[in-house]
Every structure is written in C-alpha cells, then in structure tokens.
Amino acid sequence: MQITIISDDHVIIVDGEARSCVFEIDERVRAAHWDGDVGFCEHRPGHDGIAWVDGLAFAPYLAIWLETEPPAIIEPTEPQAPEDAGPLSPPKPEPEEE
C-alpha cells in the first residue's frame, strides 16, 4: 500500500486514489510518503528533523482517507447544440465588392 499526504492541499492519496480530507499535520511537513516499506517527509524550507520510518505514523491518515467519501464520478456526455443554433455549418463568405 502506498500513501501520500499533501498538507497544503489537504489531500491524501492511497494506491493512486486521491481524496480531499480534513486533517492536521505538523506544520513543518509539506508532504509525506509511504511506499509500503519506507516512509519519509518533504519538509518546508527551513525545517527538518521529522523522519517517519514506519507505517504506524501513517495509520491515522489512512483511517481519515477511509472515512472520507470518494469524489463523485461524472460520466462524460456528448456535447449538445442549443435548440435554436440552427445547422452547424461554416458561414458563407460575403461577396466581394468591385
């Protein structure tokens, strides 16, 4: 299982599925990543010292992701011309004046 937490966007991504979530995270963390074996943080400029090395630190964020409704899937539709648009053909050129 892969987990990415993006603090500024309030997004948690689990195995490629992103969800907008409400969560708090240390203000020094810009993003955090768990690849299934190793976890690490991207720190904001001027901050360091946070190192997550096991998956337990990601467990609360996985729980939040699981409790958050996935985004709605909007099915694409065929574009529709307005009823009063008339035929969809290019305009005819104006005759040139002599």
OpenMM code with the backbone's topology and positions (N, CA, C; nanometers):
from openmm import Vec3, app, unit

residues = "MET GLN ILE THR ILE ILE SER ASP ASP HIS VAL ILE ILE VAL ASP GLY GLU ALA ARG SER CYS VAL PHE GLU ILE ASP GLU ARG VAL ARG ALA ALA HIS TRP ASP GLY ASP VAL GLY PHE CYS GLU HIS ARG PRO GLY HIS ASP GLY ILE ALA TRP VAL ASP GLY LEU ALA PHE ALA PRO TYR LEU ALA ILE TRP LEU GLU THR GLU PRO PRO ALA ILE ILE GLU PRO THR GLU PRO GLN ALA PRO GLU ASP ALA GLY PRO LEU SER PRO PRO LYS PRO GLU PRO GLU GLU GLU".split()
positions = [
    Vec3(0.0849, -0.1170, 0.0000),
    Vec3(0.0000, 0.0000, 0.0000),
    Vec3(0.0898, 0.1239, 0.0000),
    Vec3(0.0573, 0.2183, -0.0879),
    Vec3(0.1307, 0.3446, -0.0951),
    Vec3(0.0397, 0.4573, -0.0478),
    Vec3(0.0958, 0.5463, 0.0343),
    Vec3(0.0193, 0.6579, 0.0890),
    Vec3(0.0994, 0.7859, 0.0680),
    Vec3(0.0324, 0.8899, 0.0214),
    Vec3(0.0917, 1.0229, 0.0109),
    Vec3(-0.0014, 1.1212, 0.0782),
    Vec3(0.0552, 1.2087, 0.1586),
    Vec3(-0.0198, 1.3134, 0.2278),
    Vec3(0.0342, 1.4465, 0.1788),
    Vec3(-0.0532, 1.5308, 0.1263),
    Vec3(-0.0127, 1.6630, 0.0788),
    Vec3(-0.0827, 1.7651, 0.1676),
    Vec3(-0.0046, 1.8292, 0.2546),
    Vec3(-0.0640, 1.9099, 0.3614),
    Vec3(-0.1369, 2.0338, 0.3107),
    Vec3(-0.0767, 2.1130, 0.2227),
    Vec3(-0.1400, 2.2383, 0.1797),
    Vec3(-0.2707, 2.2153, 0.1049),
    Vec3(-0.2782, 2.1072, 0.0301),
    Vec3(-0.3989, 2.0774, -0.0477),
    Vec3(-0.5002, 1.9947, 0.0309),
    Vec3(-0.4623, 1.9481, 0.1489),
    Vec3(-0.5469, 1.8605, 0.2300),
    Vec3(-0.5936, 1.7405, 0.1487),
    Vec3(-0.4961, 1.6757, 0.0852),
    Vec3(-0.5238, 1.5588, 0.0026),
    Vec3(-0.4454, 1.4404, 0.0574),
    Vec3(-0.5127, 1.3264, 0.0636),
    Vec3(-0.4480, 1.2006, 0.0974),
    Vec3(-0.4702, 1.1073, -0.0213),
    Vec3(-0.3615, 1.0466, -0.0676),
    Vec3(-0.3679, 0.9562, -0.1823),
    Vec3(-0.3280, 0.8171, -0.1342),
    Vec3(-0.4144, 0.7200, -0.1587),
    Vec3(-0.3854, 0.5814, -0.1218),
    Vec3(-0.3930, 0.4976, -0.2484),
    Vec3(-0.2818, 0.4344, -0.2804),
    Vec3(-0.2731, 0.3498, -0.4005),
    Vec3(-0.3285, 0.4205, -0.5239),
    Vec3(-0.2952, 0.5482, -0.5386),
    Vec3(-0.3326, 0.6247, -0.6569),
    Vec3(-0.4685, 0.6917, -0.6507),
    Vec3(-0.5488, 0.6671, -0.5480),
    Vec3(-0.6811, 0.7301, -0.5371),
    Vec3(-0.6750, 0.8469, -0.4393),
    Vec3(-0.6926, 0.9670, -0.4929),
    Vec3(-0.6841, 1.0894, -0.4129),
    Vec3(-0.8206, 1.1265, -0.3569),
    Vec3(-0.8188, 1.1724, -0.2316),
    Vec3(-0.9405, 1.2220, -0.1682),
    Vec3(-0.9063, 1.3496, -0.0918),
    Vec3(-0.9938, 1.4474, -0.1034),
    Vec3(-0.9802, 1.5707, -0.0267),
    Vec3(-1.0277, 1.5423, 0.1150),
    Vec3(-0.9391, 1.5605, 0.2132),
    Vec3(-0.9686, 1.5202, 0.3508),
    Vec3(-0.9430, 1.6356, 0.4477),
    Vec3(-1.0069, 1.6276, 0.5613),
    Vec3(-0.9824, 1.7224, 0.6696),
    Vec3(-0.8878, 1.6542, 0.7683),
    Vec3(-0.7702, 1.7133, 0.7869),
    Vec3(-0.6728, 1.6558, 0.8795),
    Vec3(-0.5743, 1.7635, 0.9225),
    Vec3(-0.5053, 1.7344, 1.0308),
    Vec3(-0.3981, 1.8199, 1.0781),
    Vec3(-0.2688, 1.7415, 1.0700),
    Vec3(-0.1626, 1.8124, 1.0412),
    Vec3(-0.0305, 1.7511, 1.0343),
    Vec3(0.0693, 1.8562, 1.0806),
    Vec3(0.1826, 1.8128, 1.1283),
    Vec3(0.2861, 1.9041, 1.1758),
    Vec3(0.3121, 2.0119, 1.0706),
    Vec3(0.3169, 2.1373, 1.1146),
    Vec3(0.3306, 2.2490, 1.0205),
    Vec3(0.4618, 2.2467, 0.9429),
    Vec3(0.5587, 2.1707, 0.9878),
    Vec3(0.6872, 2.1616, 0.9173),
    Vec3(0.6811, 2.0694, 0.7963),
    Vec3(0.5758, 1.9883, 0.7873),
    Vec3(0.5650, 1.8885, 0.6805),
    Vec3(0.4889, 1.9456, 0.5613),
    Vec3(0.5518, 1.9414, 0.4444),
    Vec3(0.4835, 1.9798, 0.3205),
    Vec3(0.4122, 1.8583, 0.2619),
    Vec3(0.4801, 1.7426, 0.2624),
    Vec3(0.4213, 1.6187, 0.2120),
    Vec3(0.4895, 1.5014, 0.2819),
    Vec3(0.4187, 1.3893, 0.2892),
    Vec3(0.4736, 1.2681, 0.3481),
    Vec3(0.4380, 1.1514, 0.2570),
    Vec3(0.5291, 1.0559, 0.2487),
    Vec3(0.5121, 0.9439, 0.1568),
    Vec3(0.5423, 0.8121, 0.2275),
    Vec3(0.4623, 0.7125, 0.1982),
    Vec3(0.4854, 0.5764, 0.2462),
    Vec3(0.4761, 0.4859, 0.1252),
    Vec3(0.5817, 0.4103, 0.0968),
    Vec3(0.5803, 0.3249, -0.0222),
    Vec3(0.5500, 0.1790, 0.0082),
    Vec3(0.5113, 0.1506, 0.1320),
    Vec3(0.4833, 0.0135, 0.1716),
    Vec3(0.5923, -0.0451, 0.2590),
    Vec3(0.7120, 0.0118, 0.2470),
    Vec3(0.8258, -0.0338, 0.3271),
    Vec3(0.8919, 0.0803, 0.4037),
    Vec3(0.9034, 0.1952, 0.3394),
    Vec3(0.9765, 0.3081, 0.3958),
    Vec3(0.8912, 0.4335, 0.3847),
    Vec3(0.8948, 0.5160, 0.4898),
    Vec3(0.8248, 0.6432, 0.4879),
    Vec3(0.9215, 0.7584, 0.5026),
    Vec3(0.8904, 0.8713, 0.4385),
    Vec3(0.9730, 0.9902, 0.4531),
    Vec3(0.8880, 1.1142, 0.4344),
    Vec3(0.9425, 1.2284, 0.4788),
    Vec3(0.8723, 1.3564, 0.4697),
    Vec3(0.9470, 1.4531, 0.3807),
    Vec3(0.8712, 1.5363, 0.3118),
    Vec3(0.9271, 1.6541, 0.2459),
    Vec3(0.8990, 1.7698, 0.3403),
    Vec3(1.0038, 1.8349, 0.3858),
    Vec3(0.9880, 1.9438, 0.4819),
    Vec3(0.9746, 2.0766, 0.4104),
    Vec3(0.9117, 2.1710, 0.4779),
    Vec3(0.9064, 2.3075, 0.4273),
    Vec3(1.0458, 2.3678, 0.4402),
    Vec3(1.0769, 2.4674, 0.3576),
    Vec3(1.2084, 2.5308, 0.3670),
    Vec3(1.2364, 2.5795, 0.5092),
    Vec3(1.3569, 2.5527, 0.5572),
    Vec3(1.3969, 2.5958, 0.6898),
    Vec3(1.3595, 2.5006, 0.8017),
    Vec3(1.2944, 2.3885, 0.7700),
    Vec3(1.2543, 2.2916, 0.8727),
    Vec3(1.3143, 2.1555, 0.8425),
    Vec3(1.3508, 2.0863, 0.9469),
    Vec3(1.3953, 1.9484, 0.9322),
    Vec3(1.3722, 1.8771, 1.0650),
    Vec3(1.4162, 1.7559, 1.0736),
    Vec3(1.4076, 1.6842, 1.1993),
    Vec3(1.2921, 1.5881, 1.2122),
    Vec3(1.1986, 1.5850, 1.1176),
    Vec3(1.0887, 1.4893, 1.1236),
    Vec3(1.1239, 1.3744, 1.0301),
    Vec3(1.1262, 1.2552, 1.0819),
    Vec3(1.1533, 1.1390, 0.9977),
    Vec3(1.0592, 1.0266, 1.0390),
    Vec3(0.9678, 0.9908, 0.9518),
    Vec3(0.8801, 0.8774, 0.9760),
    Vec3(0.9432, 0.7571, 0.9094),
    Vec3(0.9672, 0.6558, 0.9850),
    Vec3(1.0328, 0.5394, 0.9280),
    Vec3(0.9453, 0.4151, 0.9294),
    Vec3(0.8318, 0.4211, 0.9976),
    Vec3(0.7437, 0.3044, 0.9944),
    Vec3(0.6017, 0.3466, 0.9584),
    Vec3(0.5242, 0.2496, 0.9191),
    Vec3(0.3883, 0.2762, 0.8722),
    Vec3(0.2916, 0.3190, 0.9798),
    Vec3(0.3249, 0.3008, 1.1058),
    Vec3(0.2328, 0.3388, 1.2130),
    Vec3(0.2022, 0.4882, 1.2122),
    Vec3(0.2980, 0.5707, 1.1698),
    Vec3(0.2746, 0.7146, 1.1636),
    Vec3(0.1698, 0.7492, 1.0584),
    Vec3(0.1509, 0.6636, 0.9599),
    Vec3(0.0551, 0.6893, 0.8531),
    Vec3(-0.0836, 0.6336, 0.8851),
    Vec3(-0.0962, 0.5514, 0.9867),
    Vec3(-0.2239, 0.4870, 1.0184),
    Vec3(-0.3380, 0.5859, 1.0408),
    Vec3(-0.3189, 0.6973, 1.1151),
    Vec3(-0.4306, 0.7902, 1.1332),
    Vec3(-0.4775, 0.8526, 1.0022),
    Vec3(-0.3842, 0.8754, 0.9110),
    Vec3(-0.4202, 0.9366, 0.7830),
    Vec3(-0.4900, 0.8370, 0.6917),
    Vec3(-0.4528, 0.7100, 0.7009),
    Vec3(-0.5252, 0.6064, 0.6275),
    Vec3(-0.6681, 0.5961, 0.6799),
    Vec3(-0.6859, 0.6039, 0.8119),
    Vec3(-0.8207, 0.5994, 0.8702),
    Vec3(-0.9051, 0.7168, 0.8225),
    Vec3(-0.8464, 0.8357, 0.8163),
    Vec3(-0.9191, 0.9541, 0.7674),
    Vec3(-0.9588, 0.9331, 0.6222),
    Vec3(-0.8668, 0.8827, 0.5416),
    Vec3(-0.8949, 0.8578, 0.3998),
    Vec3(-1.0100, 0.7586, 0.3845),
    Vec3(-1.0082, 0.6523, 0.4649),
    Vec3(-1.1144, 0.5510, 0.4570),
    Vec3(-1.2503, 0.6081, 0.4970),
    Vec3(-1.2516, 0.7040, 0.5891),
    Vec3(-1.3773, 0.7640, 0.6347),
    Vec3(-1.4287, 0.8734, 0.5416),
    Vec3(-1.3464, 0.9164, 0.4474),
    Vec3(-1.3827, 1.0257, 0.3574),
    Vec3(-1.4484, 0.9698, 0.2317),
    Vec3(-1.5590, 1.0306, 0.1939),
    Vec3(-1.6328, 0.9893, 0.0741),
    Vec3(-1.5462, 1.0095, -0.0499),
    Vec3(-1.5365, 0.9090, -0.1364),
    Vec3(-1.4607, 0.9288, -0.2603),
    Vec3(-1.5285, 1.0336, -0.3483),
    Vec3(-1.4509, 1.0996, -0.4337),
    Vec3(-1.5118, 1.2008, -0.5204),
    Vec3(-1.6125, 1.1380, -0.6162),
    Vec3(-1.7134, 1.2153, -0.6498),
    Vec3(-1.8153, 1.1672, -0.7434),
    Vec3(-1.7533, 1.1495, -0.8812),
    Vec3(-1.7969, 1.0458, -0.9498),
    Vec3(-1.7507, 1.0223, -1.0863),
    Vec3(-1.8547, 1.0816, -1.1803),
    Vec3(-1.8105, 1.1742, -1.2609),
    Vec3(-1.9008, 1.2401, -1.3562),
    Vec3(-1.8768, 1.1770, -1.4930),
    Vec3(-1.9798, 1.1148, -1.5442),
    Vec3(-1.9691, 1.0498, -1.6738),
    Vec3(-1.9706, 1.1551, -1.7846),
    Vec3(-1.8825, 1.1423, -1.8825),
    Vec3(-1.8836, 1.2382, -1.9938),
    Vec3(-2.0095, 1.2227, -2.0771),
    Vec3(-2.0558, 1.3318, -2.1324),
    Vec3(-2.1736, 1.3296, -2.2188),
    Vec3(-2.1371, 1.3898, -2.3536),
    Vec3(-2.2173, 1.3606, -2.4515),
    Vec3(-2.1975, 1.4195, -2.5839),
    Vec3(-2.2360, 1.5671, -2.5782),
    Vec3(-2.1552, 1.6540, -2.6388),
    Vec3(-2.1933, 1.7951, -2.6408),
    Vec3(-2.3232, 1.8143, -2.7175),
    Vec3(-2.4076, 1.8999, -2.6672),
    Vec3(-2.5367, 1.9261, -2.7294),
    Vec3(-2.5407, 2.0714, -2.7766),
    Vec3(-2.5853, 2.0913, -2.9002),
    Vec3(-2.6030, 2.2267, -2.9516),
    Vec3(-2.7351, 2.2806, -2.8995),
    Vec3(-2.7410, 2.4097, -2.8702),
    Vec3(-2.8695, 2.4670, -2.8288),
    Vec3(-2.9745, 2.4461, -2.9382),
    Vec3(-3.1007, 2.4348, -2.8988),
    Vec3(-3.2073, 2.4068, -2.9956),
    Vec3(-3.2200, 2.5147, -3.1015),
    Vec3(-3.1878, 2.6378, -3.0689),
    Vec3(-3.2037, 2.7472, -3.1657),
    Vec3(-3.0754, 2.7751, -3.2430),
    Vec3(-2.9761, 2.6839, -3.2387),
    Vec3(-2.8477, 2.7085, -3.3034),
    Vec3(-2.8538, 2.6928, -3.4545),
    Vec3(-2.9534, 2.6233, -3.5059),
    Vec3(-2.9601, 2.6025, -3.6498),
    Vec3(-2.8576, 2.4989, -3.6937),
    Vec3(-2.8381, 2.4848, -3.8252),
    Vec3(-2.7420, 2.3857, -3.8735),
    Vec3(-2.5997, 2.4268, -3.8354),
    Vec3(-2.5188, 2.3284, -3.8073),
    Vec3(-2.3800, 2.3547, -3.7690),
    Vec3(-2.2909, 2.3485, -3.8921),
    Vec3(-2.2935, 2.4534, -3.9714),
    Vec3(-2.2081, 2.4613, -4.0897),
    Vec3(-2.1380, 2.5967, -4.0881),
    Vec3(-2.0211, 2.6046, -4.1524),
    Vec3(-1.9484, 2.7317, -4.1500),
    Vec3(-2.0261, 2.8400, -4.2240),
    Vec3(-2.0089, 2.9656, -4.1835),
    Vec3(-2.0792, 3.0737, -4.2539),
    Vec3(-2.0284, 3.0879, -4.3964),
    Vec3(-2.1177, 3.1322, -4.4857),
    Vec3(-2.0800, 3.1539, -4.6258),
    Vec3(-2.0064, 3.2861, -4.6371),
    Vec3(-1.9028, 3.2907, -4.7223),
    Vec3(-1.8284, 3.4161, -4.7371),
    Vec3(-1.9140, 3.5243, -4.8021),
    Vec3(-1.8884, 3.6465, -4.7613),
    Vec3(-1.9578, 3.7620, -4.8194),
    Vec3(-1.9043, 3.7840, -4.9606),
    Vec3(-1.9913, 3.8249, -5.0543),
    Vec3(-1.9411, 3.8535, -5.1911),
    Vec3(-1.8508, 3.9780, -5.1856),
    Vec3(-1.7468, 3.9749, -5.2670),
    Vec3(-1.6532, 4.0872, -5.2711),
    Vec3(-1.7140, 4.2000, -5.3509),
    Vec3(-1.6898, 4.3229, -5.3056),
    Vec3(-1.7371, 4.4410, -5.3787),
    Vec3(-1.6349, 4.4792, -5.4822),
    Vec3(-1.6829, 4.5291, -5.6005),
    Vec3(-1.5922, 4.5688, -5.7089),
    Vec3(-1.5742, 4.7153, -5.7130),
] * unit.nanometer
topology = app.Topology()
chain = topology.addChain("A")
for resn in residues:
    res = topology.addResidue(resn, chain)
    for name in ("N", "CA", "C"):
        topology.addAtom(name, app.Element.getBySymbol(name[0]), res)
